[in-house]
Amino acid sequence: MQEQLKSKGPTILMHDGGGDRSQSGEALEKLLPWLKELLCTNSIGGAACP
């Protein structure tokens, strides 16, 4: 996913169909910090960074 975001832009669609959502939670724990770093580093969308 990280390579696709770098080359194709900042659009992300995630769908969780229900049931055991532990994999979705684990994926978000990894993805969200990486996205925040990407947005802050590249100033995509005028992101406010701490």
C-alpha positions as CSV (number, residue, x, y, z in Angstrom):
1,M,0.0,0.0,0.0
2,Q,2.8,2.4,0.8
3,E,4.3,2.2,-2.7
4,Q,0.9,2.8,-4.3
5,L,0.3,5.9,-2.2
6,K,3.7,7.3,-3.2
7,S,3.0,6.9,-6.9
8,K,-0.7,7.3,-7.2
9,G,-1.8,9.9,-4.7
10,P,-3.4,10.2,-1.3
11,T,-6.7,8.3,-1.9
12,I,-7.3,5.4,0.5
13,L,-10.4,3.2,0.7
14,M,-10.7,0.7,3.5
15,H,-13.7,-1.6,4.0
16,D,-14.2,-3.8,7.0
17,G,-17.0,-6.2,6.4
18,G,-17.6,-7.0,10.0
19,G,-16.8,-10.0,12.2
20,D,-13.3,-10.2,13.6
21,R,-11.8,-6.7,13.1
22,S,-8.5,-7.4,14.7
23,Q,-6.6,-7.4,11.4
24,S,-8.1,-4.0,10.4
25,G,-7.1,-2.6,13.8
26,E,-3.5,-3.9,13.4
27,A,-3.3,-2.5,9.8
28,L,-4.5,0.9,11.0
29,E,-2.0,0.9,13.9
30,K,0.8,0.6,11.3
31,L,-0.8,2.8,8.5
32,L,-1.9,5.9,10.5
33,P,1.6,6.8,11.9
34,W,3.1,6.3,8.4
35,L,0.5,8.4,6.8
36,K,0.9,11.2,9.3
37,E,4.7,11.2,8.7
38,L,4.1,11.2,4.9
39,L,1.6,14.1,5.1
40,C,3.8,16.2,7.4
41,T,7.0,15.5,5.4
42,N,5.5,16.3,2.1
43,S,3.0,19.0,3.3
44,I,0.3,17.2,1.3
45,G,-3.1,18.9,1.7
46,G,-1.7,21.6,4.0
47,A,-1.6,19.1,6.9
48,A,-1.0,20.7,10.3
49,C,1.9,18.8,11.9
50,P,3.0,19.0,15.5
